[in-house]
């Protein structure tokens, strides 16, 4: 069976499915300590580095096209 590797905030994860809802990837990242807050309670966005491509819960991610993500809360923190 194929496994698809992906990274969220530098941590490596695997999926047995090629097309996965972003929410599933974010939950795995939370369980694996790659994100600090529960993505079901705090909205997160997955950003593809060096690209304008983003994914939020409800959107399907094709792991054979995209495999490296930066996850951050949707309402970014203010900068001082």
C-alpha positions, -999 to 999 in steps of 0.1 A, spaced: 0 0 0 13 35 -9 20 60 19 23 97 13 47 116 33 41 152 43 56 178 66 38 203 88 61 229 106 91 206 100 75 175 115 70 144 92 37 126 90 23 99 67 -11 93 51 -24 62 33 -46 84 11 -34 107 -17 -63 132 -13 -70 143 22 -91 170 38 -68 197 53 -86 191 86 -72 156 88 -37 169 82 -41 196 109 -55 171 134 -25 148 128 -2 178 132 -18 186 165 -15 150 178 21 150 167 28 183 185 36 202 152 9 228 161 2 240 196 -36 244 196 -64 221 187 -73 229 150 -109 221 157 -111 249 182 -86 273 167 -89 278 129 -56 269 112 -44 274 76 -19 253 58 5 274 37 27 259 10 61 276 14 73 299 -14 38 298 -29 4 316 -26 -13 282 -22 -32 277 11 -56 251 25 -82 253 53 -105 227 68 -129 214 42 -105 217 13 -89 186 -2 -51 185 -3 -34 164 -31 -4 150 -13 13 139 -45 13 177 -55 19 193 -21 38 178 8 54 206 28 33 230 48 35 258 74 5 258 97 -6 289 116 -38 302 131 -60 318 104 -62 351 123 -24 356 125 -9 370 156 -3 408 156 32 419 153 48 444 177 
